[in-house]
Amino acid sequence: MRGEDLFARVSGCKFVVLARGLSLRRGSKLTERIRKLVADRAFEENGVSFQVSVSCGVAELAETGRNGAGAHLVALAAAGAKEAI
């Protein structure tokens, strides 16, 4: 991620990255890097080590046809994440 990108929790286990100026292709590459970073990291809780995985979806502002309504962009990305599972 770049310094200008925004990472935020939108609900329970859903997060969003707003990355201005990325195409779908570049956004997909970013999500793959994030997915790999998480998958390659060992977490620990109460002395028990474990790993987690993430599913990522990507949406592009120009793809929405609705002037980039925020909720619609998140819904598009969420649908992409469900397809990745």
Secondary structure by P-SEA (a helix, b strand, c coil): ccccbbbbbccccbbbbbbccccaaaaaaaaaaaaaaaaabbbbcccccbbbbbbbbbbbcccccccccaaaaaaaaaaaaaaac
